[in-house]
Amino acid sequence: AGIPASPGVPEAQAAATVIVPWNDREAVTRALAEHAREGAGEIAAVLVEPYPANMGLVPPAEGFLAFLREAADASGALLVFDEVISGFRVARGGAQEREDVLPDLTVLGKVIGGGLPAAAYAGRADLMNRVAPAGDVYQAGTLSGNPLATAAGLATLELLDAGAYIHLDQIAGQMAEGLRLVAEQAGVPVHVSSTTGLLTLFFHAGPVTSYAEARECDTEAFGAFARAMLERGVYLPPSQFEAWFVSLAHDEQHVERTLAAAAESLTEVAR
């Protein structure tokens, strides 16, 4: 069974997808076993966003990605990482470098285009050789190989040295710690999740380790907070379930300004 996330997704397409909760090893094991036992055909691939950022940033539990690698191998499925957000952002080698887990295929976007529309996929040689002209699987796109986007992407990747990631880690860490402090001072229960280049302020009293827990967040409080921040010149993602991005353009002054606005905004939310 599948759970379409948007109106217009055909039932047949959703039915070809098995949805399991994030960070739930038992659910993954059960889904792979039950599907094989039903004789409905083997699972072709385990698709995962290794650092999910579309329910807010909910990092993988320790060892979870390595478990997915083992589970995929045991079932004969491919392991596919959606690193459109995390690729080149959390590390030069993405989440797979940080977690030391190598998928069979990787999907990339965003950072790889240097601010312009670009995307890419990569993987094992035997899989990539199945794509035309080497193989019989055809893939092309109107904007594929766009020279402007490619040039911007290459220039961006050249700037992403070790110092860049130290900066991204420091800025995200300062922002996260500051948000925890001002929320505590305002008396607003929150959970702040962060990693290099990414963070989320969850309006949730306890840790957020799954989509179910993310959905428990006070979205009305987040909406009021986002509007209050906008009035103070800080434009946040308009959803509780979108991660915040920090960039090389951000410095400590930006952090201080954001935290000052957050302190005032959270005080408003608490009233």
Buried (B, 14 or more C-beta within 10 A) or exposed (E): EBEBEEEEEEEEEBEEEBEBBBBBBEBBBEBBEEBBEEEEEEBEEBBBBBBBBBBBBBBBBEEBBEBBBEBBEEBEBBBBBBBBBBBBBBBBBBBBBBBEBBBBBBBBBBBBBBEBEBBBBBBEEEBBEEBEEEEEEEEEEEEEEBEEBBEBBEEBBEEBEEEBBEBBBBBBBBBBEBBBBBBEEBEBBBBBBBBBBBBBBBBBEEEBBBBEBBEBBBEEBBBBBBBBBBEBEBEBBEBBBBBBBBBBEBEEEBBEEBBBBBBBBBBBBEE
